[in-house]
Amino acid sequence: MHGKSGLKVAAWEDVIAVLDSKRLETLKQIALALAAQFGPSCEVVIHDLAAKDPEKSIVFIVNGHVTGRKVGDGPSTVVMEQILHANENPADHLGYLTRTPDGKILKSSTVYIRDSRGRVNAILSINYDISALLMMESAIGGLIRTADAGKEERITVLNVSDLLDDLIEQSVTLVGKPVALMNKDDKVKAIRFLSEHGAFLITKSGDKVARYFGISKYTLYSYIDLKQEEKRHEQD
């Protein structure tokens, strides 16, 4: 009986694997259809949240010239946050604005995709370059108007190196003073921010962060451990 039960479980796992594989193929079909429908200004990206290497989350992309990305590139801030925190019930974020480092304004949507077990394992992102359309906003305002009119989201990050630089910049902004003027508490605060936002999931990020804040890697990790220790005391 035990052997038969094991075979049934294995067979069910195979079925789930096939279903999840077909789901990815379906997402690729949808991505191609969206890009064909809206033309070369519409980038559609599929991120695999279950990828062995989170720094290479993009498994499919159409019209990658919009942001300059390609298959094998890393996650944006939104994707990294989902990888880090594994939110079980994230809400799709539709029709918001982002800006690329080269100044393009994008109308973007982020859709969370679930596997056969109901877990979020992929993200479908749509980025439509509306830079030229904004110049004709009075004529086609209804097409480009967003739910968060006037609110601009964080910059779309093109690769993991850019993501780390962006997070470091945000940590300095949070503290409110340049690194040269930071004391220990300021640096602890900045490094806590980086840890909470997945910076240390990035390969060799510890070296770069330690150099940036003028501390040793030993000190860097002691600051991170200090944060964990305080969390344990809060729970007690």
C-alpha positions as CSV (number, residue, x, y, z in Angstrom):
1,M,0.0,0.0,0.0
2,H,2.8,2.4,0.9
3,G,4.5,1.7,-2.4
4,K,1.3,2.4,-4.4
5,S,0.7,5.6,-2.4
6,G,4.2,6.7,-3.2
7,L,3.6,6.1,-6.9
8,K,0.4,8.1,-6.8
9,V,2.2,11.0,-5.1
10,A,5.0,10.9,-7.7
11,A,2.5,10.7,-10.6
12,W,0.6,13.7,-9.1
13,E,3.9,15.7,-8.8
14,D,4.5,14.9,-12.5
15,V,1.1,16.2,-13.4
16,I,1.7,19.4,-11.5
17,A,5.1,19.9,-13.2
18,V,3.4,19.5,-16.6
19,L,0.7,22.0,-15.7
20,D,3.2,24.5,-14.5
21,S,5.3,24.1,-17.6
22,K,2.2,24.7,-19.8
23,R,1.4,27.8,-17.7
24,L,4.7,29.3,-18.7
25,E,4.0,28.5,-22.3
26,T,0.6,30.2,-22.0
27,L,2.2,33.3,-20.4
28,K,4.6,33.4,-23.4
29,Q,1.6,33.3,-25.8
30,I,-0.1,36.1,-23.8
31,A,3.2,38.2,-23.9
32,L,3.5,37.8,-27.6
33,A,-0.1,38.7,-28.2
34,L,0.1,41.8,-26.0
35,A,3.2,43.0,-27.8
36,A,1.7,42.4,-31.2
37,Q,-1.5,44.2,-30.2
38,F,0.2,47.3,-28.9
39,G,3.3,47.4,-31.0
40,P,7.0,48.0,-30.4
41,S,6.5,50.5,-27.6
42,C,5.0,47.7,-25.5
43,E,7.5,45.6,-23.5
44,V,6.2,42.4,-21.9
45,V,8.3,40.6,-19.4
46,I,8.0,37.2,-17.6
47,H,9.9,36.8,-14.3
48,D,10.4,33.4,-12.8
49,L,10.3,33.8,-9.0
50,A,11.4,30.1,-8.6
51,A,14.6,30.6,-10.6
52,K,17.7,29.1,-8.9
53,D,19.5,32.4,-9.5
54,P,17.3,35.4,-8.5
55,E,19.7,37.6,-10.3
56,K,18.5,36.1,-13.6
57,S,14.8,36.2,-13.1
58,I,13.8,37.2,-16.6
59,V,12.9,34.1,-18.6
60,F,11.0,35.7,-21.5
61,I,10.8,39.2,-22.8
62,V,9.2,40.9,-25.9
63,N,10.3,44.4,-27.1
64,G,13.2,44.5,-24.6
65,H,14.5,47.6,-26.3
66,V,12.0,49.6,-24.3
67,T,14.1,49.2,-21.1
68,G,17.2,47.6,-22.6
69,R,16.7,44.3,-20.9
70,K,17.0,40.7,-22.2
71,V,16.5,37.1,-21.0
72,G,18.8,36.3,-18.1
73,D,18.8,39.9,-16.7
74,G,17.9,40.5,-13.1
75,P,14.7,41.7,-11.3
76,S,13.3,45.1,-10.8
77,T,12.6,46.4,-7.3
78,V,9.0,45.1,-7.3
79,V,10.2,41.6,-8.3
80,M,13.1,41.5,-5.8
81,E,10.6,42.5,-3.0
82,Q,8.4,39.5,-3.9
83,I,11.4,37.2,-4.0
84,L,12.6,38.4,-0.6
85,H,9.3,38.6,1.3
86,A,7.3,35.8,-0.6
87,N,4.0,37.6,0.0
88,E,1.3,35.0,-0.3
89,N,-1.4,37.4,-1.4
90,P,0.1,40.2,-3.3
91,A,-2.3,42.6,-5.1
92,D,-1.7,43.2,-8.8
93,H,-0.5,46.7,-9.5
94,L,-2.1,48.0,-12.6
95,G,-1.7,51.2,-14.6
96,Y,1.1,53.0,-12.7
97,L,4.0,55.2,-13.9
98,T,7.7,54.3,-14.0
99,R,10.7,56.0,-15.4
100,T,13.8,54.3,-17.0
101,P,17.3,55.6,-16.3
102,D,17.4,57.1,-19.8
103,G,14.3,59.1,-19.1
104,K,11.5,57.2,-20.8
105,I,8.1,57.4,-19.1
106,L,6.3,54.0,-18.9
107,K,2.8,53.0,-18.1
108,S,3.2,49.8,-16.3
109,S,1.3,46.9,-14.8
110,T,2.5,44.0,-12.6
111,V,0.5,40.8,-12.5
112,Y,1.3,38.0,-10.0
113,I,1.0,34.5,-11.4
114,R,0.3,31.4,-9.3
115,D,1.3,27.8,-9.8
116,S,-0.9,24.7,-9.4
117,R,-0.5,24.8,-5.6
118,G,-1.6,28.4,-5.5
119,R,1.8,29.9,-4.7
120,V,3.0,33.0,-6.5
121,N,5.8,31.7,-8.8
122,A,6.0,34.2,-11.7
123,I,5.3,37.9,-12.5
124,L,4.0,39.2,-15.8
125,S,5.0,42.8,-16.3
126,I,3.8,45.2,-19.0
127,N,5.7,48.4,-19.7
128,Y,4.3,50.7,-22.4
129,D,6.5,53.7,-23.4
130,I,4.1,56.7,-23.4
131,S,6.9,59.3,-23.7
132,A,5.7,60.4,-27.1
133,L,2.1,60.1,-26.2
134,L,2.5,62.5,-23.3
135,M,3.3,65.2,-25.8
136,M,-0.2,64.7,-27.2
137,E,-1.9,64.2,-23.9
138,S,-4.7,66.6,-24.5
139,A,-5.8,64.6,-27.6
140,I,-5.4,61.1,-26.2
141,G,-5.6,61.7,-22.4
142,G,-8.1,58.9,-21.9
143,L,-5.7,56.3,-23.2
144,I,-2.8,57.2,-21.1
145,R,-4.5,58.3,-17.9
146,T,-3.6,56.2,-14.9
147,A,-5.2,55.4,-11.6
148,D,-2.4,57.1,-9.7
149,A,-2.4,60.3,-11.8
150,G,0.5,62.5,-11.0
151,K,2.2,59.9,-8.9
152,E,5.4,58.4,-10.2
153,E,6.7,55.1,-8.9
154,R,10.3,54.1,-8.4
155,I,12.6,53.9,-11.4
156,T,12.5,50.6,-13.3
157,V,15.8,48.9,-12.6
158,L,17.5,47.3,-15.6
159,N,20.0,45.0,-13.9
160,V,21.1,43.8,-10.5
161,S,24.0,46.2,-10.3
162,D,21.6,49.1,-10.9
163,L,19.2,47.7,-8.3
164,L,21.9,47.6,-5.6
165,D,23.0,51.2,-6.5
166,D,19.3,52.3,-6.3
167,L,18.9,50.7,-2.9
168,I,22.1,52.2,-1.5
169,E,20.9,55.6,-2.8
170,Q,17.5,55.1,-1.1
171,S,19.2,54.1,2.2
172,V,21.3,57.3,2.2
173,T,18.1,59.4,1.5
174,L,16.4,57.6,4.4
175,V,19.2,58.6,6.8
176,G,19.3,62.1,5.4
177,K,23.0,62.8,5.4
178,P,26.0,61.8,3.3
179,V,28.1,58.8,4.3
180,A,31.0,61.1,5.4
181,L,28.8,62.6,8.1
182,M,27.1,59.4,9.3
183,N,27.8,58.0,12.7
184,K,27.4,54.3,13.7
185,D,23.6,54.6,14.4
186,D,23.1,56.2,10.9
187,K,25.0,53.4,9.2
188,V,23.1,50.8,11.1
189,K,19.9,52.4,10.0
190,A,21.0,52.4,6.4
191,I,22.2,48.8,6.4
192,R,19.0,47.7,8.1
193,F,17.1,49.2,5.1
194,L,19.3,47.4,2.7
195,S,18.9,44.1,4.5
196,E,15.1,44.5,4.6
197,H,14.9,45.2,0.9
198,G,16.9,42.3,-0.3
199,A,20.2,44.0,-1.1
200,F,22.3,41.2,0.4
201,L,20.6,38.6,-1.9
202,I,22.7,40.1,-4.6
203,T,26.1,38.4,-5.3
204,K,29.1,40.3,-3.7
205,S,26.8,43.0,-2.5
206,G,28.4,42.8,1.0
207,D,31.8,43.9,-0.5
208,K,30.3,46.9,-2.3
209,V,28.1,48.0,0.7
210,A,31.1,47.7,3.1
211,R,33.3,49.8,0.8
212,Y,30.5,52.4,0.3
213,F,30.0,52.9,4.0
214,G,33.7,52.8,4.9
215,I,33.4,49.8,7.2
216,S,34.8,46.2,7.2
217,K,32.7,43.2,6.2
218,Y,32.9,42.0,9.8
219,T,31.3,45.3,11.0
220,L,28.7,45.1,8.2
221,Y,27.6,41.6,9.3
222,S,27.7,42.6,12.9
223,Y,25.2,45.4,12.1
224,I,22.9,42.9,10.4
225,D,23.2,40.5,13.3
226,L,22.4,43.4,15.7
227,K,19.1,43.8,13.8
228,Q,18.3,40.1,14.1
229,E,19.1,40.2,17.9
230,E,16.8,43.2,18.4
231,K,14.0,41.4,16.5
232,R,14.3,38.4,18.9
233,H,14.1,40.7,21.9
234,E,10.9,42.3,20.5
235,Q,9.4,38.9,20.0
236,D,10.3,37.9,23.6
